């Protein structure tokens, strides 16, 4: 009977004026909360700088709601047990997988034409290449084929074929952060200078996976990794498919927005000058910038390894590949009409005239061919120049432009804005001061290894 009285009292209250007001306020508050939740979800899912369909989380590896932890462990174990990866290499690979898809095997990004845990190209379009169907198990646009077994088959197919260098480089890694950087660049095709790389989170995830999966207990298995097959390596083979990259580059022809650097990782700048800002001035005769990657060896420059790699700074078309005596040089016409020059390679470049290239794509190598002196590894580098025509990159040609106006160079070496004289000079003597292409405003300390006297 007491329960009946309570229900009757509640009904009387609800039909009273005060009850109507109270109910109205409650409904209004619920509406506001729902609206805020929807808007928050919309903004959290709008990550236009990333290739994937998932939301990047920063809340740890054990959050099953936002990450597929089981998938991470399956890819990690496969890389170690089947491909011979070290624990550091496998952790770095999985960190990139987390960035690309959050461990979602069926992640799809139609705007980039990519799909799968590692966001392979060729799913809904070939705008970024056509890798996803290359092994045969995954069928473009057939979601039922996006399974763990099929994606592991595709990864192995590529690592044992056109992307074997990525397997060798990452599989033998002793540091998970370096492994993540190398997998991002050489398997995913995302440069460290690209905002998509999300370096801070990537590095943290690599270390977290290394710790979570006890990566220090897993050493690389050279028998499973195998030796480098230069003929099928997807990074150095001229006919290999371009590494997947769903970035959309803005070709505004100014500063770092449209241009990258011709080298990756740690590098030094050589003695020399930018082109004089005073047309006809005889104060400068170098007309470009010299880049040398950290730790080059004779084998790197004479065999054309990735460590000596030189990359297109801008989207464009190869207009010239020339061999003269002991030097190769490449000239590319950018989509903004500017021409870029890459000189001193000692091996044939992996591009040919007429090829369309993308910013960050391997196009040639560093070396000490041509007029470089002395002829030794300490002087190896790539000479980079830029001009309004592709005819003459020599001293004081009126078509020459200053790389400082286009490349994302360290602020400490940029001209001060006045014309001529020492204002255009690159700092340092030889290849001594070291920088990092992922953070061009900070010196990374003294370079390690030989320097040009």
DRENDO-1510 file (C-alpha; in Angstrom, 1 decimal, always signed):
<recs>
REC; n; res; u; v; w
REC; 1; UNK; +0.0; +0.0; +0.0 .
REC; 2; UNK; +2.9; +2.4; +0.7 .
REC; 3; UNK; +4.3; +1.7; -2.8 .
REC; 4; UNK; +0.9; +2.7; -4.3 .
REC; 5; UNK; +0.9; +5.9; -2.4 .
REC; 6; UNK; +4.4; +6.8; -3.6 .
REC; 7; UNK; +3.4; +6.1; -7.3 .
REC; 8; UNK; +0.2; +8.2; -6.8 .
REC; 9; UNK; +2.2; +11.1; -5.3 .
REC; 10; UNK; +4.7; +10.9; -8.2 .
REC; 11; UNK; +2.0; +11.1; -10.8 .
REC; 12; UNK; +0.3; +14.0; -9.0 .
REC; 13; UNK; +3.7; +15.8; -9.0 .
REC; 14; UNK; +4.3; +15.1; -12.7 .
REC; 15; UNK; +1.0; +16.6; -13.8 .
REC; 16; UNK; +1.4; +19.7; -11.6 .
REC; 17; UNK; +2.9; +23.0; -13.0 .
REC; 18; UNK; +6.1; +22.4; -11.0 .
REC; 19; UNK; +6.4; +18.9; -12.4 .
REC; 20; UNK; +6.1; +20.1; -16.0 .
REC; 21; UNK; +8.8; +22.7; -15.4 .
REC; 22; UNK; +11.1; +20.2; -13.8 .
REC; 23; UNK; +10.6; +17.7; -16.6 .
REC; 24; UNK; +11.3; +20.4; -19.2 .
REC; 25; UNK; +14.5; +21.4; -17.6 .
REC; 26; UNK; +15.7; +17.7; -17.4 .
REC; 27; UNK; +14.9; +17.2; -21.1 .
REC; 28; UNK; +16.7; +20.4; -22.1 .
REC; 29; UNK; +19.8; +19.3; -20.2 .
REC; 30; UNK; +19.8; +15.9; -21.8 .
REC; 31; UNK; +19.6; +17.5; -25.2 .
REC; 32; UNK; +22.6; +19.8; -24.5 .
REC; 33; UNK; +24.7; +16.8; -23.3 .
REC; 34; UNK; +23.8; +14.8; -26.4 .
REC; 35; UNK; +24.6; +17.7; -28.7 .
REC; 36; UNK; +28.0; +18.3; -27.0 .
REC; 37; UNK; +28.8; +14.6; -27.3 .
REC; 38; UNK; +28.0; +14.5; -31.0 .
REC; 39; UNK; +30.1; +17.6; -31.8 .
REC; 40; UNK; +33.0; +16.3; -29.7 .
REC; 41; UNK; +32.9; +13.0; -31.6 .
REC; 42; UNK; +32.8; +14.8; -35.0 .
REC; 43; UNK; +35.9; +16.9; -34.1 .
REC; 44; UNK; +37.8; +14.0; -32.6 .
REC; 45; UNK; +37.3; +12.0; -35.8 .
REC; 46; UNK; +38.4; +14.8; -38.1 .
REC; 47; UNK; +42.0; +14.0; -38.5 .
REC; 48; UNK; +42.6; +15.3; -42.0 .
REC; 49; UNK; +46.4; +15.1; -41.7 .
REC; 50; UNK; +46.3; +11.3; -41.3 .
REC; 51; UNK; +45.8; +8.6; -43.9 .
REC; 52; UNK; +43.7; +6.3; -41.7 .
REC; 53; UNK; +40.1; +6.2; -40.6 .
REC; 54; UNK; +40.8; +5.7; -36.9 .
REC; 55; UNK; +41.4; +8.2; -34.1 .
REC; 56; UNK; +44.9; +8.3; -32.7 .
REC; 57; UNK; +44.9; +7.6; -29.0 .
REC; 58; UNK; +47.4; +8.4; -26.4 .
REC; 59; UNK; +46.0; +6.3; -23.5 .
REC; 60; UNK; +48.2; +3.2; -23.5 .
REC; 61; UNK; +48.3; -0.2; -25.0 .
REC; 62; UNK; +45.7; -2.0; -22.9 .
REC; 63; UNK; +42.6; +0.1; -24.0 .
REC; 64; UNK; +40.8; -2.5; -26.0 .
REC; 65; UNK; +38.1; +0.0; -27.0 .
REC; 66; UNK; +40.4; +2.2; -29.1 .
REC; 67; UNK; +43.1; -0.3; -30.0 .
REC; 68; UNK; +43.2; -3.9; -31.2 .
REC; 69; UNK; +45.9; -5.1; -28.9 .
REC; 70; UNK; +45.6; -8.7; -30.1 .
REC; 71; UNK; +46.3; -7.6; -33.6 .
REC; 72; UNK; +49.5; -5.8; -32.5 .
REC; 73; UNK; +50.7; -8.9; -30.8 .
REC; 74; UNK; +49.9; -11.1; -33.8 .
REC; 75; UNK; +51.9; -8.9; -36.2 .
REC; 76; UNK; +54.7; -8.6; -33.6 .
REC; 77; UNK; +54.9; -12.4; -33.2 .
REC; 78; UNK; +54.7; -13.0; -36.9 .
REC; 79; UNK; +57.5; -10.5; -37.6 .
REC; 80; UNK; +59.7; -12.2; -35.0 .
REC; 81; UNK; +58.9; -15.9; -35.7 .
REC; 82; UNK; +58.4; -15.9; -39.4 .
REC; 83; UNK; +60.4; -12.9; -40.7 .
REC; 84; UNK; +63.2; -13.1; -38.2 .
REC; 85; UNK; +62.8; -9.6; -36.9 .
REC; 86; UNK; +64.5; -8.5; -33.7 .
REC; 87; UNK; +62.2; -7.4; -30.9 .
REC; 88; UNK; +63.2; -3.8; -31.5 .
REC; 89; UNK; +62.4; -4.1; -35.2 .
REC; 90; UNK; +59.0; -5.8; -34.6 .
REC; 91; UNK; +58.1; -3.2; -32.0 .
REC; 92; UNK; +58.9; -0.4; -34.4 .
REC; 93; UNK; +56.9; -2.0; -37.2 .
REC; 94; UNK; +53.9; -2.4; -34.9 .
REC; 95; UNK; +54.2; +1.2; -33.7 .
REC; 96; UNK; +53.7; +2.3; -37.3 .
REC; 97; UNK; +50.8; -0.1; -37.7 .
REC; 98; UNK; +49.2; +1.5; -34.7 .
REC; 99; UNK; +49.6; +4.9; -36.4 .
REC; 100; UNK; +48.3; +3.7; -39.7 .
REC; 101; UNK; +45.1; +1.9; -38.6 .
REC; 102; UNK; +45.0; +1.5; -34.8 .
REC; 103; UNK; +45.3; -2.3; -35.4 .
REC; 104; UNK; +42.1; -2.4; -37.5 .
REC; 105; UNK; +42.4; -5.0; -40.2 .
REC; 106; UNK; +39.5; -3.5; -42.1 .
REC; 107; UNK; +40.5; +0.2; -41.8 .
REC; 108; UNK; +39.7; +2.0; -45.1 .
REC; 109; UNK; +40.5; +5.4; -46.4 .
REC; 110; UNK; +38.8; +6.0; -49.7 .
REC; 111; UNK; +40.3; +9.4; -50.3 .
REC; 112; UNK; +43.8; +7.9; -50.3 .
REC; 113; UNK; +42.6; +4.6; -51.9 .
REC; 114; UNK; +44.2; +2.6; -49.0 .
REC; 115; UNK; +43.0; -0.1; -46.7 .
REC; 116; UNK; +44.1; -2.7; -44.2 .
REC; 117; UNK; +46.2; -2.6; -41.0 .
REC; 118; UNK; +49.1; -1.2; -42.9 .
REC; 119; UNK; +47.0; +0.9; -45.2 .
REC; 120; UNK; +48.2; -0.5; -48.5 .
REC; 121; UNK; +47.4; +1.4; -51.7 .
REC; 122; UNK; +45.2; +0.3; -54.5 .
REC; 123; UNK; +42.0; -0.4; -52.5 .
REC; 124; UNK; +39.5; +2.0; -54.1 .
REC; 125; UNK; +41.9; +3.8; -56.4 .
REC; 126; UNK; +45.5; +3.8; -57.5 .
REC; 127; UNK; +46.2; +7.5; -56.6 .
REC; 128; UNK; +49.0; +6.3; -54.2 .
REC; 129; UNK; +50.0; +3.1; -56.0 .
REC; 130; UNK; +48.6; -0.4; -56.4 .
REC; 131; UNK; +50.1; -2.6; -53.7 .
REC; 132; UNK; +47.2; -4.3; -51.9 .
REC; 133; UNK; +46.3; -6.8; -54.6 .
REC; 134; UNK; +49.9; -7.7; -55.6 .
REC; 135; UNK; +50.1; -10.9; -53.6 .
REC; 136; UNK; +46.7; -12.1; -54.7 .
REC; 137; UNK; +44.9; -13.0; -51.5 .
REC; 138; UNK; +43.4; -9.5; -50.9 .
REC; 139; UNK; +40.9; -8.3; -53.6 .
REC; 140; UNK; +40.4; -4.6; -53.9 .
REC; 141; UNK; +37.0; -3.4; -52.6 .
REC; 142; UNK; +36.3; -6.9; -51.2 .
REC; 143; UNK; +36.2; -6.3; -47.4 .
REC; 144; UNK; +35.9; -10.0; -46.7 .
REC; 145; UNK; +39.5; -10.5; -47.9 .
REC; 146; UNK; +40.9; -8.1; -45.3 .
REC; 147; UNK; +41.8; -10.8; -42.9 .
REC; 148; UNK; +44.8; -11.3; -40.6 .
REC; 149; UNK; +46.1; -14.2; -42.7 .
REC; 150; UNK; +45.8; -12.4; -46.0 .
REC; 151; UNK; +47.4; -9.2; -44.6 .
REC; 152; UNK; +50.4; -11.1; -43.2 .
REC; 153; UNK; +50.8; -12.9; -46.5 .
REC; 154; UNK; +50.9; -9.6; -48.3 .
REC; 155; UNK; +53.4; -8.1; -45.9 .
REC; 156; UNK; +55.7; -11.2; -46.3 .
REC; 157; UNK; +55.3; -11.1; -50.1 .
REC; 158; UNK; +56.5; -7.5; -50.1 .
REC; 159; UNK; +59.3; -8.0; -47.5 .
REC; 160; UNK; +60.7; -10.9; -49.5 .
REC; 161; UNK; +60.4; -9.1; -52.8 .
REC; 162; UNK; +60.3; -5.4; -53.7 .
REC; 163; UNK; +60.6; -4.2; -50.1 .
REC; 164; UNK; +63.3; -6.6; -48.9 .
REC; 165; UNK; +65.5; -3.7; -47.9 .
REC; 166; UNK; +62.9; -2.6; -45.4 .
REC; 167; UNK; +62.9; -6.1; -44.0 .
REC; 168; UNK; +66.7; -6.1; -43.7 .
REC; 169; UNK; +66.9; -2.6; -42.2 .
REC; 170; UNK; +64.1; -2.9; -39.7 .
REC; 171; UNK; +64.5; -6.6; -39.0 .
REC; 172; UNK; +68.1; -6.1; -37.8 .
REC; 173; UNK; +67.3; -3.0; -35.7 .
REC; 174; UNK; +68.5; -2.7; -32.2 .
REC; 175; UNK; +66.5; +0.4; -31.3 .
REC; 176; UNK; +62.7; +0.4; -31.6 .
REC; 177; UNK; +62.5; +4.1; -32.3 .
REC; 178; UNK; +65.0; +3.8; -35.2 .
REC; 179; UNK; +63.1; +0.8; -36.4 .
REC; 180; UNK; +59.8; +2.8; -36.4 .
REC; 181; UNK; +61.4; +5.6; -38.4 .
REC; 182; UNK; +62.8; +3.2; -41.0 .
REC; 183; UNK; +59.6; +1.3; -41.4 .
REC; 184; UNK; +57.7; +4.6; -41.8 .
REC; 185; UNK; +60.1; +5.8; -44.5 .
REC; 186; UNK; +61.0; +2.7; -46.4 .
REC; 187; UNK; +57.8; +0.5; -46.1 .
REC; 188; UNK; +55.0; +3.0; -45.6 .
REC; 189; UNK; +56.7; +5.8; -47.7 .
REC; 190; UNK; +56.0; +8.5; -45.1 .
REC; 191; UNK; +59.0; +10.8; -44.6 .
REC; 192; UNK; +60.0; +11.8; -41.1 .
REC; 193; UNK; +59.6; +15.5; -42.1 .
REC; 194; UNK; +55.9; +14.8; -43.0 .
REC; 195; UNK; +53.3; +15.8; -40.4 .
REC; 196; UNK; +51.7; +12.4; -40.9 .
REC; 197; UNK; +54.7; +10.7; -39.3 .
REC; 198; UNK; +53.5; +11.9; -35.8 .
REC; 199; UNK; +57.0; +11.4; -34.5 .
REC; 200; UNK; +56.4; +12.1; -30.8 .
REC; 201; UNK; +53.6; +9.5; -30.5 .
REC; 202; UNK; +55.3; +7.1; -32.9 .
REC; 203; UNK; +58.5; +7.1; -30.8 .
REC; 204; UNK; +56.5; +6.7; -27.5 .
REC; 205; UNK; +54.5; +3.7; -29.0 .
REC; 206; UNK; +57.7; +2.0; -30.3 .
REC; 207; UNK; +59.2; +2.1; -26.8 .
REC; 208; UNK; +55.9; +1.0; -25.2 .
REC; 209; UNK; +55.5; -2.0; -27.5 .
REC; 210; UNK; +59.2; -2.9; -27.0 .
REC; 211; UNK; +58.6; -3.0; -23.2 .
REC; 212; UNK; +55.1; -4.6; -23.4 .
REC; 213; UNK; +56.3; -7.5; -25.6 .
REC; 214; UNK; +59.7; -7.9; -23.9 .
REC; 215; UNK; +61.5; -7.0; -27.1 .
REC; 216; UNK; +65.0; -7.1; -25.6 .
REC; 217; UNK; +64.7; -10.9; -25.4 .
REC; 218; UNK; +64.3; -11.2; -29.2 .
REC; 219; UNK; +67.4; -11.1; -31.4 .
REC; 220; UNK; +67.3; -10.8; -35.2 .
REC; 221; UNK; +67.5; -14.1; -37.1 .
REC; 222; UNK; +69.7; -13.5; -40.1 .
REC; 223; UNK; +68.7; -16.8; -41.7 .
REC; 224; UNK; +65.0; -15.7; -41.8 .
REC; 225; UNK; +65.8; -12.1; -42.8 .
REC; 226; UNK; +68.1; -13.1; -45.6 .
REC; 227; UNK; +70.5; -11.0; -47.7 .
REC; 228; UNK; +69.7; -7.9; -49.7 .
REC; 229; UNK; +68.4; -8.6; -53.3 .
REC; 230; UNK; +69.2; -5.4; -55.1 .
REC; 231; UNK; +67.2; -6.5; -58.1 .
REC; 232; UNK; +63.9; -6.8; -56.3 .
REC; 233; UNK; +64.4; -4.1; -53.6 .
REC; 234; UNK; +61.4; -1.8; -53.7 .
REC; 235; UNK; +63.5; +1.2; -52.6 .
REC; 236; UNK; +66.4; +0.9; -55.1 .
REC; 237; UNK; +64.8; -0.8; -58.1 .
REC; 238; UNK; +63.9; +1.7; -60.9 .
REC; 239; UNK; +60.8; -0.2; -61.8 .
REC; 240; UNK; +59.5; -0.8; -58.3 .
REC; 241; UNK; +56.2; +0.6; -57.2 .
REC; 242; UNK; +56.4; +3.8; -55.3 .
REC; 243; UNK; +56.1; +3.4; -51.5 .
REC; 244; UNK; +52.6; +4.0; -50.3 .
REC; 245; UNK; +51.9; +7.5; -49.1 .
REC; 246; UNK; +48.5; +9.1; -49.0 .
REC; 247; UNK; +49.7; +12.6; -48.3 .
REC; 248; UNK; +48.3; +15.4; -50.4 .
REC; 249; UNK; +51.1; +17.9; -51.1 .
REC; 250; UNK; +50.4; +21.6; -51.4 .
REC; 251; UNK; +52.3; +22.9; -54.4 .
REC; 252; UNK; +52.6; +26.5; -53.5 .
REC; 253; UNK; +56.2; +26.8; -54.5 .
REC; 254; UNK; +57.3; +28.6; -51.3 .
REC; 255; UNK; +59.4; +27.5; -48.3 .
REC; 256; UNK; +58.9; +24.2; -46.5 .
REC; 257; UNK; +55.1; +24.0; -47.4 .
REC; 258; UNK; +55.8; +22.6; -50.8 .
REC; 259; UNK; +59.4; +21.3; -50.5 .
REC; 260; UNK; +61.2; +18.7; -48.4 .
REC; 261; UNK; +64.9; +18.0; -48.1 .
REC; 262; UNK; +67.0; +15.8; -50.5 .
REC; 263; UNK; +68.3; +13.6; -47.6 .
REC; 264; UNK; +66.6; +11.9; -44.6 .
REC; 265; UNK; +67.8; +11.5; -41.0 .
REC; 266; UNK; +70.9; +13.1; -39.7 .
REC; 267; UNK; +72.9; +15.2; -42.1 .
REC; 268; UNK; +75.6; +17.9; -42.4 .
REC; 269; UNK; +75.9; +20.8; -44.8 .
REC; 270; UNK; +79.2; +21.4; -46.6 .
REC; 271; UNK; +81.2; +24.5; -47.1 .
REC; 272; UNK; +79.9; +26.6; -49.9 .
REC; 273; UNK; +77.5; +29.4; -50.7 .
REC; 274; UNK; +74.0; +29.9; -51.8 .
REC; 275; UNK; +73.6; +31.8; -55.1 .
REC; 276; UNK; +74.3; +35.5; -54.7 .
REC; 277; UNK; +71.2; +37.6; -54.4 .
REC; 278; UNK; +73.1; +40.2; -56.6 .
REC; 279; UNK; +72.8; +39.1; -60.2 .
REC; 280; UNK; +76.2; +39.1; -61.8 .
REC; 281; UNK; +78.1; +39.2; -58.6 .
REC; 282; UNK; +81.4; +37.3; -58.6 .
REC; 283; UNK; +81.4; +36.8; -54.9 .
REC; 284; UNK; +80.0; +33.3; -55.1 .
REC; 285; UNK; +80.7; +30.4; -57.4 .
REC; 286; UNK; +79.0; +27.4; -55.7 .
REC; 287; UNK; +75.3; +28.0; -56.6 .
REC; 288; UNK; +73.8; +25.4; -54.4 .
REC; 289; UNK; +73.9; +23.5; -51.1 .
REC; 290; UNK; +75.8; +20.3; -50.3 .
REC; 291; UNK; +74.2; +17.6; -48.1 .
REC; 292; UNK; +76.0; +14.7; -46.5 .
REC; 293; UNK; +74.1; +12.0; -44.6 .
REC; 294; UNK; +75.6; +10.8; -41.3 .
REC; 295; UNK; +77.8; +7.7; -41.3 .
REC; 296; UNK; +78.3; +7.1; -45.1 .
REC; 297; UNK; +80.7; +4.3; -46.2 .
REC; 298; UNK; +82.4; +3.5; -49.4 .
REC; 299; UNK; +80.0; +0.7; -50.0 .
REC; 300; UNK; +77.0; +3.1; -49.5 .
REC; 301; UNK; +78.2; +5.5; -52.3 .
REC; 302; UNK; +79.6; +2.9; -54.7 .
REC; 303; UNK; +76.7; +0.4; -54.3 .
REC; 304; UNK; +73.9; +2.9; -54.0 .
REC; 305; UNK; +72.5; +1.9; -50.6 .
REC; 306; UNK; +69.5; +3.6; -48.9 .
REC; 307; UNK; +71.9; +5.2; -46.4 .
REC; 308; UNK; +73.3; +7.2; -49.4 .
REC; 309; UNK; +69.9; +7.9; -50.8 .
REC; 310; UNK; +68.8; +11.2; -52.3 .
REC; 311; UNK; +65.1; +12.1; -52.5 .
REC; 312; UNK; +63.0; +14.4; -54.6 .
REC; 313; UNK; +62.3; +17.6; -52.7 .
REC; 314; UNK; +59.1; +18.3; -54.7 .
REC; 315; UNK; +56.6; +16.6; -57.0 .
REC; 316; UNK; +57.6; +16.7; -60.6 .
REC; 317; UNK; +58.9; +15.0; -63.7 .
REC; 318; UNK; +62.5; +13.8; -64.4 .
REC; 319; UNK; +63.8; +15.9; -67.4 .
REC; 320; UNK; +67.5; +14.8; -67.4 .
REC; 321; UNK; +69.6; +11.8; -66.2 .
REC; 322; UNK; +73.2; +12.2; -67.3 .
REC; 323; UNK; +76.4; +10.3; -66.9 .
REC; 324; UNK; +79.7; +12.1; -67.4 .
REC; 325; UNK; +83.0; +10.4; -66.4 .
REC; 326; UNK; +82.5; +9.2; -62.9 .
REC; 327; UNK; +79.4; +11.2; -62.1 .
REC; 328; UNK; +75.6; +10.9; -62.5 .
REC; 329; UNK; +73.2; +13.9; -62.1 .
REC; 330; UNK; +69.5; +14.2; -62.2 .
REC; 331; UNK; +67.3; +17.2; -63.0 .
REC; 332; UNK; +63.6; +17.3; -62.1 .
REC; 333; UNK; +61.0; +19.8; -63.3 .
REC; 334; UNK; +58.7; +20.5; -60.3 .
REC; 335; UNK; +54.9; +20.9; -60.6 .
REC; 336; UNK; +55.5; +24.6; -59.8 .
REC; 337; UNK; +57.8; +25.0; -62.8 .
REC; 338; UNK; +61.1; +25.2; -60.9 .
REC; 339; UNK; +64.0; +22.8; -61.8 .
REC; 340; UNK; +66.0; +21.0; -59.1 .
REC; 341; UNK; +69.4; +19.5; -59.7 .
REC; 342; UNK; +71.0; +16.6; -57.8 .
REC; 343; UNK; +74.7; +15.8; -58.5 .
REC; 344; UNK; +77.8; +13.7; -57.7 .
REC; 345; UNK; +76.2; +10.2; -57.7 .
REC; 346; UNK; +78.6; +7.3; -58.6 .
REC; 347; UNK; +75.9; +4.7; -59.4 .
REC; 348; UNK; +73.1; +4.9; -62.0 .
REC; 349; UNK; +70.0; +6.6; -60.5 .
REC; 350; UNK; +66.8; +4.5; -60.0 .
REC; 351; UNK; +64.8; +6.9; -62.3 .
REC; 352; UNK; +64.8; +7.7; -66.0 .
REC; 353; UNK; +63.9; +10.7; -68.1 .
REC; 354; UNK; +60.1; +11.1; -68.3 .
REC; 355; UNK; +59.4; +9.5; -64.9 .
REC; 356; UNK; +56.9; +11.2; -62.6 .
REC; 357; UNK; +58.2; +11.4; -59.1 .
REC; 358; UNK; +56.8; +12.4; -55.8 .
REC; 359; UNK; +58.3; +14.4; -53.0 .
REC; 360; UNK; +60.3; +12.0; -50.7 .
REC; 361; UNK; +60.9; +9.4; -53.5 .
REC; 362; UNK; +64.4; +8.0; -53.9 .
REC; 363; UNK; +65.8; +9.4; -57.1 .
REC; 364; UNK; +69.6; +9.2; -56.9 .
REC; 365; UNK; +72.5; +8.8; -54.4 .
REC; 366; UNK; +75.3; +10.8; -52.7 .
REC; 367; UNK; +78.8; +10.4; -53.9 .
REC; 368; UNK; +82.1; +12.1; -54.8 .
REC; 369; UNK; +81.9; +12.0; -58.6 .
REC; 370; UNK; +82.5; +15.0; -60.8 .
REC; 371; UNK; +84.4; +17.9; -59.5 .
REC; 372; UNK; +84.4; +16.9; -55.9 .
REC; 373; UNK; +87.7; +17.1; -54.1 .
REC; 374; UNK; +89.2; +15.2; -52.4 .
REC; 375; UNK; +88.1; +11.9; -53.9 .
REC; 376; UNK; +87.2; +10.1; -50.7 .
REC; 377; UNK; +84.3; +9.2; -48.6 .
REC; 378; UNK; +84.8; +12.2; -46.3 .
REC; 379; UNK; +83.8; +14.4; -49.3 .
REC; 380; UNK; +80.8; +12.4; -50.5 .
REC; 381; UNK; +77.6; +14.4; -50.7 .
REC; 382; UNK; +74.7; +15.5; -53.0 .
REC; 383; UNK; +75.0; +18.9; -54.6 .
REC; 384; UNK; +71.5; +20.4; -54.7 .
REC; 385; UNK; +70.6; +23.4; -56.9 .
REC; 386; UNK; +67.4; +25.1; -58.0 .
REC; 387; UNK; +66.7; +27.3; -61.0 .
REC; 388; UNK; +63.9; +28.6; -63.2 .
REC; 389; UNK; +65.2; +26.7; -66.2 .
REC; 390; UNK; +66.7; +23.3; -66.6 .
REC; 391; UNK; +69.5; +24.4; -68.8 .
REC; 392; UNK; +72.3; +25.8; -66.7 .
REC; 393; UNK; +73.0; +25.4; -63.0 .
REC; 394; UNK; +76.5; +27.0; -63.2 .
REC; 395; UNK; +78.0; +30.0; -61.4 .
REC; 396; UNK; +76.0; +33.3; -61.7 .
REC; 397; UNK; +73.5; +32.0; -64.2 .
REC; 398; UNK; +70.5; +34.4; -64.0 .
REC; 399; UNK; +68.1; +31.4; -63.7 .
REC; 400; UNK; +69.7; +30.2; -60.5 .
REC; 401; UNK; +67.6; +30.6; -57.3 .
REC; 402; UNK; +68.5; +30.3; -53.7 .
REC; 403; UNK; +67.7; +27.0; -52.0 .
REC; 404; UNK; +67.2; +28.9; -48.8 .
REC; 405; UNK; +64.0; +30.3; -50.2 .
REC; 406; UNK; +62.6; +26.8; -50.9 .
REC; 407; UNK; +64.1; +24.1; -48.6 .
REC; 408; UNK; +63.2; +23.7; -44.9 .
REC; 409; UNK; +66.8; +24.4; -43.8 .
REC; 410; UNK; +68.0; +25.1; -40.3 .
REC; 411; UNK; +67.5; +28.7; -39.3 .
REC; 412; UNK; +71.1; +29.0; -38.2 .
REC; 413; UNK; +72.4; +28.7; -41.8 .
REC; 414; UNK; +69.8; +30.9; -43.5 .
REC; 415; UNK; +70.9; +34.1; -45.2 .
REC; 416; UNK; +70.0; +37.2; -43.1 .
REC; 417; UNK; +68.1; +38.9; -45.9 .
REC; 418; UNK; +70.7; +41.3; -47.2 .
REC; 419; UNK; +72.4; +40.8; -50.6 .
REC; 420; UNK; +75.8; +39.3; -51.4 .
REC; 421; UNK; +78.8; +38.7; -49.2 .
REC; 422; UNK; +78.9; +36.4; -46.3 .
REC; 423; UNK; +75.1; +36.6; -45.8 .
REC; 424; UNK; +74.7; +33.7; -48.2 .
REC; 425; UNK; +77.4; +31.5; -46.8 .
REC; 426; UNK; +76.7; +28.0; -45.3 .
REC; 427; UNK; +78.1; +27.7; -41.8 .
REC; 428; UNK; +80.9; +25.3; -40.9 .
REC; 429; UNK; +84.0; +23.9; -42.4 .
REC; 430; UNK; +83.5; +20.7; -44.3 .
REC; 431; UNK; +80.7; +18.4; -43.2 .
REC; 432; UNK; +80.9; +19.0; -39.5 .
REC; 433; UNK; +77.8; +20.5; -37.9 .
REC; 434; UNK; +75.0; +17.9; -37.8 .
REC; 435; UNK; +71.3; +18.5; -38.2 .
REC; 436; UNK; +68.3; +16.3; -38.3 .
REC; 437; UNK; +65.8; +16.4; -41.1 .
REC; 438; UNK; +62.9; +15.7; -38.7 .
REC; 439; UNK; +63.7; +18.9; -36.8 .
REC; 440; UNK; +65.4; +21.4; -39.0 .
REC; 441; UNK; +65.7; +24.2; -36.4 .
REC; 442; UNK; +67.8; +22.3; -33.9 .
REC; 443; UNK; +71.4; +21.2; -34.1 .
REC; 444; UNK; +71.9; +17.6; -33.3 .
REC; 445; UNK; +75.5; +18.0; -32.1 .
REC; 446; UNK; +78.8; +17.3; -33.8 .
REC; 447; UNK; +78.7; +14.9; -36.7 .
REC; 448; UNK; +80.3; +11.5; -36.3 .
REC; 449; UNK; +82.7; +10.2; -38.9 .
REC; 450; UNK; +85.0; +11.8; -41.5 .
REC; 451; UNK; +84.6; +15.4; -42.6 .
REC; 452; UNK; +85.9; +17.2; -45.7 .
REC; 453; UNK; +89.1; +19.2; -44.9 .
</recs>
